[in-house]
Amino acid sequence: LYACDLTNAGETEEMLRLIREKYPVDAIVNNVGIVRPSPLGEVDLAALYEVFDLNVRVAVQVTQAFVPSMKARREGRIVNICSRAVNGAYDRTSYSAAKSALLGCSRTWALELAPFGITVNAVSPGPVETELFRAGHPHGGEAEKKALASIPMGRVAEASEVAAVVAFLLSDEAGYITGQEIGVDGGSSLAGR
């Protein structure tokens, strides 16, 4: 197990070097996220840069570290965890923009890497039942009611439901799927939601 502060690009690079030296990496799941909610008029530029740094720079840095060996082996899988916020979300200017940038990276990398047998896809979850979600959406509270009202299925996702989609995209059976975004959001990304 390797740990580092992903906000520090140098420390991140050192961790990636250690992993490259010890393990062949044939799959990457870029699942880093940070949200700094605020309406447009109150977006702090330092927070905007922080959100982009963690949501985009880290994915680029990690992917760059392992793509050369994937290319050499002519196989690999990359899954970027985006968000339903790529469709827009209140008070999420920074986060929506960063996850949209990551979605753009996913599609661009899919084009660049397909000739090497490497697939790149994005998974865009809606709200997921986690401690972080519950911290801002207590059971029975107004925040939870508002969140559930935006989801046609009337519930948040279980982490295992998101993980199952990621696992499929990493599998051999998904070898012909690339450049795609798969929403795991209970239908909340549908028009009008």
Order of alpha helices (4+ residues) and beta strands (2+ residues): alpha-beta-alpha-alpha-beta-alpha-beta-alpha-alpha-alpha-beta
